Amino acid sequence: MAVQAVESVLSVRRRWTVLAICALSLFLVGLDTTILNVGLPAVGHGLGVGTRELEWIVDAYTVVVASLLITSGALADRFGRRRVFQCGLVVFGLASLVCAAAPSLGVLVAARAVQGIGASMLSPVALAIVVNVMPDPKERAQAIGVWAAVFGLSMAAGPVTGGALVAAYGWRAVFWINLPVIAAALVLSAVFVPESRSPRIRRLDLPGQVLLTVAVSTAVAVLIEGPHLGWTSPLLLAGYLVAAAAVAGFAAVERRRREPLMDLALFRRAPFTTAVLGAVALFVALSACLLLNTLYLQHTRGWSPLAAGSATLPMALAVIVCAPLSGRLVGRFGARPPLLLAAGFVTAGGLLLVGLRTDTPVPLLLAAYLLIGIGFGFANAPITNTAVNGLPPERAGVAGAVTSTARQLGSAFGIALAGSLVAGAAPAELARASRPGWLLVAGCGVFLFAVAQAAARPASGVRVAATAAPTR
């Protein structure tokens, strides 16, 4: 069935109901990216592991999600978006059960990786469904604003939710909470979400998928293990070579395939490229902020998980207010105004904490988190809208996958970078050790100014390979 035929029979109420159902699953994906942050010390105590191992509990999830998003989007375009979406919910739920009952670090990390497989089937597919049931560009921009708000809220609310669950029931509760949400999403998607798929079936790009997975996982592994093994150790040098070879191989393979996993021609367009890089930078800033906040407040200042999570409430509230407003601004004025606001607020928030001390006043901390939350709320919708509009509607699954991959890459790199900065630091030294991390957050905000400038320029006219005849 053509996508347009599905769109034509949906009422306004039905379209926004579909958006709400997709947003529910996206909330899970984002929540599980950050919900463990404030619970990491409790997990470490319960399983008897250190900081380096704790980073893998977070990044095992984000690395797998980032590696498989594009393939999951292509599978959804091929076999049906609702079908893949529901498969993702089932896999995510089963993996959550194993996480909740994990007896050791190895089991928990493996289950988190499987959880990432399920999550990879949710995020891009949900966005593809939303894009295809919203044919009007202005309505689509507003819907993406809501979508971005829910996803951003889930990322920002993760520490608050995690802190409350850990304080009341222990760290395993952060996985049990997924099950009722998954059950509700399965039922609602079966009733309300229409099936859709791309009218043009594309071949799967297995070589490209393997090379992308190797490149992403190796890069993150190098960042996590570098501070412990030494940046010039033989193992790390081998890691650099493997990552570089995988990236070069991926580019070579994609240029030669008739139907590539990722259309590299898209990156000739400045708006698309900077939007993808902006998504990476934005989520580097957010994940680094949340991890540094957790370690600083719990290890240096002795706060409980609930108190440390509650400190991010200003961030979560800012996302709730600013993300829908950003969607409306994009619909009326384009991507540049909200991106400029985002760049200014994220930069200011990071700069406030560059001089972090063990006795930094709490109001200053909360003000910084508020500013970063405002910036995050304004940035997500215009970045998503700019990147998604770079691909035709029939490639909506891959369009959503590219932006979702950028987010998860940013999350993985942010955790790895922030963790490497404070690795081995004593509680009394953690504030000083984390200062470069806050400078990194501010730098990500500065980069968003470049994203705003690129978004303001017209498209370069480069044709998308999916709509053109193959050249090879």
C-alpha positions as a printed NumPy array, in Angstrom:
array([[  0.   ,   0.   ,   0.   ],
       [  1.4  ,   3.39 ,  -0.925],
       [  2.229,   5.724,   1.877],
       [  0.033,   8.454,   0.389],
       [ -2.977,   6.149,   0.452],
       [ -2.499,   5.58 ,   4.152],
       [ -2.216,   9.314,   4.804],
       [ -5.39 ,  10.192,   2.918],
       [ -7.718,   8.141,   5.116],
       [ -6.469,   9.425,   8.476],
       [ -8.377,  12.145,  10.273],
       [ -6.625,  14.869,  12.227],
       [ -7.527,  13.171,  15.499],
       [ -6.216,   9.822,  14.267],
       [ -2.948,  11.366,  13.085],
       [ -2.276,  12.942,  16.459],
       [ -3.255,   9.721,  18.221],
       [ -0.614,   7.934,  16.155],
       [  1.879,  10.617,  17.177],
       [  1.04 ,  10.054,  20.855],
       [  1.566,   6.285,  20.541],
       [  4.901,   6.723,  18.772],
       [  5.957,   9.298,  21.338],
       [  5.254,   6.776,  24.095],
       [  7.812,   4.363,  22.659],
       [ 10.298,   7.151,  22.032],
       [ 10.007,   8.097,  25.68 ],
       [ 11.29 ,   4.621,  26.537],
       [ 14.261,   4.873,  24.156],
       [ 15.365,   8.221,  25.533],
       [ 14.623,   7.326,  29.129],
       [ 16.8  ,   4.222,  29.013],
       [ 19.67 ,   6.263,  27.596],
       [ 19.916,   8.38 ,  30.773],
       [ 17.835,   6.719,  33.494],
       [ 20.805,   4.701,  34.744],
       [ 23.062,   7.74 ,  35.191],
       [ 22.086,   8.488,  38.785],
       [ 21.887,   4.763,  39.537],
       [ 25.416,   3.963,  38.375],
       [ 26.978,   4.244,  41.849],
       [ 24.279,   1.896,  43.197],
       [ 24.868,  -0.562,  40.341],
       [ 28.606,  -0.436,  40.965],
       [ 28.094,  -1.124,  44.653],
       [ 25.623,  -3.927,  44.014],
       [ 27.721,  -5.712,  41.387],
       [ 31.133,  -4.772,  42.754],
       [ 32.464,  -2.936,  39.674],
       [ 34.294,   0.352,  39.04 ],
       [ 33.766,   3.449,  36.909],
       [ 35.161,   2.012,  33.674],
       [ 32.824,  -0.977,  33.789],
       [ 29.888,   1.294,  34.635],
       [ 30.48 ,   3.296,  31.449],
       [ 29.962,   0.091,  29.439],
       [ 26.549,  -0.433,  31.059],
       [ 25.457,   2.856,  29.493],
       [ 27.377,   2.654,  26.225],
       [ 26.558,  -0.992,  25.439],
       [ 23.024,   0.286,  24.88 ],
       [ 23.86 ,   3.467,  22.963],
       [ 26.522,   1.868,  20.749],
       [ 24.164,  -0.891,  19.581],
       [ 21.341,   1.583,  19.011],
       [ 23.607,   3.887,  17.002],
       [ 25.   ,   0.992,  14.955],
       [ 21.65 ,  -0.518,  13.96 ],
       [ 19.329,   2.465,  13.55 ],
       [ 19.839,   2.914,   9.818],
       [ 19.374,  -0.776,   9.073],
       [ 16.269,  -0.871,  11.261],
       [ 14.882,   2.118,   9.372],
       [ 15.544,   0.386,   6.052],
       [ 13.929,  -2.836,   7.322],
       [ 10.866,  -0.845,   8.36 ],
       [ 10.607,   0.763,   4.921],
       [ 10.868,  -2.72 ,   3.389],
       [  8.774,  -4.994,   5.629],
       [  6.33 ,  -2.579,   7.23 ],
       [  6.864,   0.115,   9.821],
       [  4.225,  -1.023,  12.292],
       [  5.502,  -4.624,  12.139],
       [  9.125,  -3.628,  12.855],
       [  7.944,  -1.168,  15.5  ],
       [  6.081,  -3.925,  17.357],
       [  9.031,  -6.327,  17.043],
       [ 11.197,  -3.672,  18.62 ],
       [  8.811,  -3.332,  21.55 ],
       [  8.912,  -7.087,  22.192],
       [ 12.719,  -7.305,  22.034],
       [ 13.063,  -4.236,  24.241],
       [ 10.689,  -5.69 ,  26.804],
       [ 12.361,  -9.099,  26.979],
       [ 15.788,  -7.506,  27.342],
       [ 14.465,  -5.261,  30.115],
       [ 13.398,  -8.378,  32.008],
       [ 16.911,  -9.815,  31.77 ],
       [ 18.457,  -6.493,  32.834],
       [ 16.225,  -6.365,  35.893],
       [ 17.276,  -9.866,  36.962],
       [ 20.943,  -9.681,  35.892],
       [ 23.187, -11.473,  38.429],
       [ 26.484, -10.062,  37.114],
       [ 28.039,  -7.247,  35.121],
       [ 28.512,  -9.422,  32.035],
       [ 24.847, -10.397,  31.909],
       [ 23.748,  -6.799,  32.453],
       [ 25.988,  -5.422,  29.687],
       [ 24.859,  -8.151,  27.268],
       [ 21.196,  -7.538,  28.083],
       [ 21.689,  -3.8  ,  27.619],
       [ 23.109,  -4.522,  24.156],
       [ 20.017,  -6.603,  23.281],
       [ 17.873,  -3.815,  24.67 ],
       [ 19.667,  -1.551,  22.199],
       [ 18.641,  -3.848,  19.349],
       [ 15.004,  -3.379,  20.318],
       [ 15.436,   0.361,  20.749],
       [ 16.943,   0.642,  17.26 ],
       [ 13.614,  -0.611,  15.866],
       [ 11.645,   2.045,  17.742],
       [ 13.209,   5.465,  17.306],
       [ 13.611,   5.766,  13.503],
       [ 10.465,   3.778,  12.781],
       [  8.369,   5.944,  15.087],
       [  9.614,   9.086,  13.356],
       [  8.96 ,   7.497,   9.946],
       [  5.388,   6.729,  10.966],
       [  4.891,  10.309,  12.166],
       [  6.359,  11.804,   8.979],
       [  4.162,   9.631,   6.767],
       [  0.877,  10.352,   8.537],
       [  1.532,  14.13 ,   8.55 ],
       [  1.447,  15.189,   4.869],
       [  1.188,  18.943,   5.529],
       [  4.645,  20.504,   6.084],
       [  3.457,  22.885,   8.83 ],
       [  1.582,  20.142,  10.666],
       [  4.602,  17.897,  10.274],
       [  6.887,  20.557,  11.757],
       [  4.555,  20.898,  14.755],
       [  4.411,  17.11 ,  15.134],
       [  8.192,  16.879,  15.018],
       [  8.272,  19.56 ,  17.698],
       [  6.08 ,  17.396,  19.922],
       [  8.115,  14.31 ,  19.04 ],
       [ 11.35 ,  16.124,  19.843],
       [  9.835,  17.414,  23.077],
       [  8.917,  13.917,  24.246],
       [ 12.292,  12.47 ,  23.3  ],
       [ 14.143,  15.384,  24.852],
       [ 11.999,  15.214,  27.957],
       [ 12.735,  11.502,  28.322],
       [ 16.481,  12.187,  28.138],
       [ 16.275,  15.031,  30.65 ],
       [ 13.789,  13.257,  32.933],
       [ 15.821,  10.059,  33.057],
       [ 17.95 ,  11.125,  36.042],
       [ 14.895,  12.311,  38.004],
       [ 12.968,   9.113,  37.326],
       [ 16.012,   6.95 ,  37.938],
       [ 16.826,   8.712,  41.194],
       [ 13.305,   8.185,  42.531],
       [ 13.216,   4.516,  41.525],
       [ 16.679,   3.747,  42.904],
       [ 15.883,   5.466,  46.192],
       [ 12.572,   3.631,  46.603],
       [ 13.175,   0.192,  45.103],
       [ 16.832,  -0.181,  44.077],
       [ 18.549,   0.055,  40.698],
       [ 16.732,  -2.935,  39.174],
       [ 13.485,  -0.957,  39.252],
       [ 14.712,   1.236,  36.387],
       [ 14.183,  -1.786,  34.118],
       [ 10.957,  -3.125,  35.625],
       [  9.28 ,   0.228,  34.915],
       [  9.596,  -0.416,  31.163],
       [  7.21 ,  -3.365,  31.1  ],
       [  3.815,  -1.658,  31.604],
       [  4.744,   1.049,  29.089],
       [  5.695,  -1.581,  26.509],
       [  2.466,  -3.49 ,  27.077],
       [  0.419,  -0.317,  26.545],
       [  2.349,   0.629,  23.394],
       [  1.843,  -2.847,  21.896],
       [ -1.911,  -2.734,  22.37 ],
       [ -2.322,   0.857,  21.178],
       [ -0.131,   0.368,  18.099],
       [ -2.171,  -2.679,  17.071],
       [ -5.392,  -0.683,  17.293],
       [ -4.479,   2.77 ,  15.969],
       [ -1.213,   2.74 ,  13.967],
       [ -1.677,   1.99 ,  10.242],
       [  0.801,  -0.222,   8.424],
       [  2.956,   1.513,   5.839],
       [  6.085,   0.783,   3.839],
       [  8.127,   2.335,   1.085],
       [  6.68 ,   1.683,  -2.393],
       [ 10.21 ,   0.971,  -3.624],
       [ 11.895,  -2.048,  -2.026],
       [ 15.597,  -1.575,  -1.367],
       [ 18.239,  -4.237,  -0.877],
       [ 19.871,  -4.588,   2.522],
       [ 23.443,  -3.353,   2.734],
       [ 25.074,  -5.929,   5.021],
       [ 28.714,  -4.946,   4.299],
       [ 27.905,  -1.328,   5.088],
       [ 26.109,  -2.335,   8.282],
       [ 29.057,  -4.424,   9.499],
       [ 31.577,  -1.657,   8.783],
       [ 29.408,   0.987,  10.47 ],
       [ 29.048,  -1.191,  13.579],
       [ 32.8  ,  -1.796,  13.755],
       [ 33.581,   1.908,  13.332],
       [ 31.149,   3.085,  16.019],
       [ 31.89 ,   0.398,  18.597],
       [ 35.66 ,   0.683,  18.172],
       [ 35.62 ,   4.477,  18.495],
       [ 33.597,   4.32 ,  21.707],
       [ 35.761,   1.513,  23.108],
       [ 38.883,   3.602,  22.492],
       [ 37.384,   6.568,  24.34 ],
       [ 36.321,   4.452,  27.323],
       [ 39.478,   2.382,  27.657],
       [ 42.003,   5.071,  26.696],
       [ 42.447,   6.626,  30.177],
       [ 43.027,   3.19 ,  31.72 ],
       [ 45.217,   1.538,  29.077],
       [ 47.111,   4.649,  27.954],
       [ 46.399,   6.588,  24.762],
       [ 49.621,   5.324,  23.154],
       [ 49.381,   1.704,  24.261],
       [ 49.616,  -0.947,  21.508],
       [ 45.984,  -1.967,  22.006],
       [ 44.764,   1.61 ,  21.624],
       [ 46.949,   2.171,  18.559],
       [ 45.373,  -0.916,  17.028],
       [ 41.967,   0.503,  17.896],
       [ 42.731,   3.741,  16.053],
       [ 43.711,   1.774,  12.963],
       [ 40.62 ,  -0.438,  13.085],
       [ 38.277,   2.539,  13.472],
       [ 39.968,   4.48 ,  10.657],
       [ 39.957,   1.442,   8.353],
       [ 36.272,   0.784,   9.096],
       [ 35.337,   4.396,   8.301],
       [ 37.347,   4.352,   5.066],
       [ 35.894,   0.982,   4.117],
       [ 32.36 ,   2.155,   4.867],
       [ 32.78 ,   5.212,   2.624],
       [ 34.232,   3.085,  -0.184],
       [ 31.481,   0.462,   0.026],
       [ 28.676,   3.027,   0.148],
       [ 29.944,   4.849,  -2.95 ],
       [ 29.89 ,   1.639,  -4.983],
       [ 26.531,   0.203,  -3.958],
       [ 23.43 ,   0.817,  -6.047],
       [ 21.331,   1.049,  -2.877],
       [ 23.638,   2.089,  -0.016],
       [ 22.855,   1.972,   3.661],
       [ 23.588,   5.693,   3.828],
       [ 23.456,   7.985,   0.817],
       [ 26.744,   9.864,   1.14 ],
       [ 25.624,  12.391,  -1.484],
       [ 23.355,  13.878,   1.157],
       [ 26.386,  15.112,   3.045],
       [ 27.205,  17.483,   0.19 ],
       [ 24.294,  19.592,   1.419],
       [ 25.463,  21.939,   4.166],
       [ 22.071,  22.056,   5.972],
       [ 21.83 ,  18.265,   6.167],
       [ 25.449,  17.729,   7.2  ],
       [ 25.482,  20.416,   9.868],
       [ 22.118,  19.24 ,  11.201],
       [ 23.494,  15.721,  11.678],
       [ 26.692,  17.056,  13.268],
       [ 24.571,  19.39 ,  15.38 ],
       [ 22.579,  16.421,  16.688],
       [ 25.849,  14.733,  17.663],
       [ 27.102,  17.872,  19.425],
       [ 23.8  ,  18.454,  21.209],
       [ 23.711,  14.969,  22.683],
       [ 27.411,  15.013,  23.552],
       [ 26.604,  18.084,  25.632],
       [ 23.531,  16.544,  27.259],
       [ 25.044,  13.151,  28.119],
       [ 28.283,  14.693,  29.389],
       [ 26.27 ,  17.102,  31.526],
       [ 24.164,  14.348,  33.068],
       [ 27.095,  12.036,  33.82 ],
       [ 29.252,  14.797,  35.306],
       [ 26.29 ,  15.956,  37.386],
       [ 25.74 ,  12.443,  38.753],
       [ 29.362,  11.812,  39.69 ],
       [ 29.923,  15.275,  41.149],
       [ 26.794,  15.44 ,  43.289],
       [ 26.957,  11.853,  44.589],
       [ 30.703,  11.322,  44.943],
       [ 31.934,  14.819,  45.798],
       [ 28.982,  16.288,  47.657],
       [ 27.484,  13.07 ,  49.028],
       [ 23.979,  13.565,  47.645],
       [ 21.577,  10.64 ,  47.352],
       [ 20.518,   9.335,  43.918],
       [ 17.113,  10.974,  44.368],
       [ 18.638,  14.341,  45.27 ],
       [ 21.124,  14.167,  42.379],
       [ 18.342,  13.276,  39.956],
       [ 16.105,  16.036,  41.308],
       [ 18.815,  18.584,  40.562],
       [ 18.073,  18.07 ,  36.863],
       [ 14.401,  19.013,  37.28 ],
       [ 15.029,  22.543,  35.931],
       [ 16.454,  20.927,  32.803],
       [ 13.446,  18.641,  32.347],
       [ 10.954,  21.458,  32.933],
       [ 12.773,  23.67 ,  30.446],
       [ 12.51 ,  20.944,  27.788],
       [  8.758,  20.567,  28.446],
       [  8.21 ,  24.296,  27.867],
       [ 10.704,  25.037,  25.095],
       [ 10.493,  22.001,  22.787],
       [  6.851,  22.508,  21.707],
       [  7.534,  26.24 ,  21.358],
       [ 10.518,  25.398,  19.172],
       [  8.32 ,  23.252,  16.926],
       [  5.933,  26.18 ,  16.423],
       [  8.843,  28.521,  15.689],
       [ 10.169,  26.11 ,  13.067],
       [  6.737,  25.938,  11.44 ],
       [  6.437,  29.742,  11.245],
       [  9.973,  31.081,  10.873],
       [ 12.2  ,  28.154,   9.946],
       [ 15.02 ,  26.48 ,  11.848],
       [ 17.392,  29.407,  12.368],
       [ 15.71 ,  31.377,  15.221],
       [ 15.291,  28.43 ,  17.639],
       [ 18.782,  27.164,  16.801],
       [ 20.305,  30.549,  17.648],
       [ 18.463,  30.514,  20.972],
       [ 19.655,  26.962,  21.629],
       [ 23.261,  27.826,  20.854],
       [ 23.259,  30.779,  23.235],
       [ 21.668,  28.928,  26.144],
       [ 23.796,  25.761,  25.888],
       [ 26.975,  27.835,  25.638],
       [ 26.011,  29.933,  28.654],
       [ 25.094,  26.88 ,  30.724],
       [ 28.42 ,  25.175,  30.051],
       [ 30.435,  28.323,  30.78 ],
       [ 28.725,  28.754,  34.157],
       [ 30.308,  25.512,  35.391],
       [ 33.781,  25.781,  33.829],
       [ 35.036,  26.911,  37.233],
       [ 33.225,  24.179,  39.193],
       [ 34.416,  23.738,  42.794],
       [ 33.569,  21.335,  45.6  ],
       [ 31.49 ,  24.098,  47.223],
       [ 29.883,  25.678,  44.154],
       [ 26.54 ,  27.205,  45.284],
       [ 23.536,  25.038,  44.475],
       [ 21.607,  27.933,  42.837],
       [ 24.453,  28.296,  40.335],
       [ 24.291,  24.579,  39.53 ],
       [ 20.534,  24.727,  39.038],
       [ 20.84 ,  27.835,  36.854],
       [ 23.362,  26.064,  34.616],
       [ 21.126,  23.002,  34.275],
       [ 18.176,  25.288,  33.476],
       [ 20.102,  27.072,  30.712],
       [ 21.278,  23.801,  29.176],
       [ 17.708,  22.458,  29.337],
       [ 16.351,  25.54 ,  27.561],
       [ 18.976,  25.159,  24.852],
       [ 18.281,  21.461,  24.481],
       [ 14.553,  22.119,  24.215],
       [ 14.989,  24.699,  21.456],
       [ 17.558,  22.669,  19.471],
       [ 15.989,  19.261,  18.982],
       [ 13.038,  20.16 ,  16.742],
       [ 14.884,  22.361,  14.189],
       [ 17.769,  19.892,  13.94 ],
       [ 15.365,  16.998,  13.365],
       [ 13.219,  18.925,  10.906],
       [ 16.216,  20.095,   8.877],
       [ 17.711,  16.616,   8.617],
       [ 14.438,  14.807,   7.897],
       [ 13.529,  17.252,   5.156],
       [ 16.782,  16.302,   3.426],
       [ 15.307,  12.962,   2.322],
       [ 12.145,  12.173,   0.326],
       [  9.053,  10.857,   2.169],
       [  9.455,   7.33 ,   0.789],
       [ 12.795,   7.111,   2.601],
       [ 11.324,   8.308,   5.883],
       [ 12.642,   5.31 ,   7.788],
       [ 16.219,   6.078,   6.788],
       [ 15.639,   9.801,   7.347],
       [ 14.642,   9.155,  10.925],
       [ 17.475,   6.688,  11.335],
       [ 20.177,   9.178,  10.311],
       [ 19.118,  11.75 ,  12.91 ],
       [ 18.539,   9.086,  15.557],
       [ 21.987,   7.61 ,  14.837],
       [ 23.514,  11.043,  15.314],
       [ 21.784,  11.406,  18.68 ],
       [ 22.9  ,   8.028,  19.963],
       [ 26.442,   8.59 ,  18.707],
       [ 26.466,  11.862,  20.599],
       [ 25.194,  10.138,  23.731],
       [ 27.824,   7.388,  23.506],
       [ 30.662,   9.815,  22.828],
       [ 29.483,  12.184,  25.561],
       [ 29.507,   9.41 ,  28.163],
       [ 32.899,   8.152,  26.986],
       [ 34.485,  11.607,  26.858],
       [ 33.119,  12.728,  30.218],
       [ 34.048,   9.406,  31.812],
       [ 37.596,   9.632,  30.471],
       [ 38.041,  13.1  ,  31.962],
       [ 37.158,  12.055,  35.513],
       [ 38.444,   8.469,  35.399],
       [ 40.431,   7.738,  38.535],
       [ 39.76 ,  11.139,  40.104],
       [ 39.243,  11.115,  43.86 ],
       [ 35.974,  12.621,  45.115],
       [ 37.788,  15.746,  46.304],
       [ 39.41 ,  16.206,  42.865],
       [ 36.384,  15.385,  40.75 ],
       [ 35.156,  18.981,  40.465],
       [ 38.486,  20.174,  39.057],
       [ 38.798,  17.13 ,  36.795],
       [ 35.345,  17.763,  35.315],
       [ 36.038,  21.367,  34.286],
       [ 37.184,  20.428,  30.749],
       [ 33.896,  18.539,  30.445],
       [ 31.912,  21.709,  31.047],
       [ 34.117,  23.48 ,  28.52 ],
       [ 33.166,  20.698,  26.096],
       [ 29.481,  21.411,  26.776],
       [ 30.03 ,  25.104,  26.022],
       [ 31.937,  24.204,  22.846],
       [ 29.012,  22.113,  21.652],
       [ 26.804,  25.155,  22.169],
       [ 29.142,  27.292,  20.07 ],
       [ 28.969,  24.716,  17.278],
       [ 25.183,  25.117,  17.195],
       [ 25.722,  28.686,  15.943],
       [ 27.275,  27.167,  12.81 ],
       [ 24.319,  24.803,  12.508],
       [ 21.953,  27.776,  12.673],
       [ 23.835,  29.574,   9.901],
       [ 23.764,  26.501,   7.658],
       [ 20.046,  25.981,   8.286],
       [ 19.406,  29.521,   7.088],
       [ 20.934,  28.878,   3.667],
       [ 18.902,  27.363,   0.824],
       [ 19.487,  23.769,  -0.201],
       [ 22.329,  23.255,  -2.667],
       [ 20.164,  21.26 ,  -5.05 ],
       [ 22.028,  18.005,  -4.724],
       [ 19.697,  15.223,  -5.705],
       [ 19.022,  12.36 ,  -3.354],
       [ 20.124,   9.021,  -4.671],
       [ 16.872,   7.397,  -3.622],
       [ 14.946,   9.513,  -6.108],
       [ 17.418,   9.354,  -8.958],
       [ 18.366,   6.545, -11.252],
       [ 21.335,   4.529, -10.034],
       [ 24.609,   5.541, -11.617],
       [ 26.306,   2.167, -11.101]])
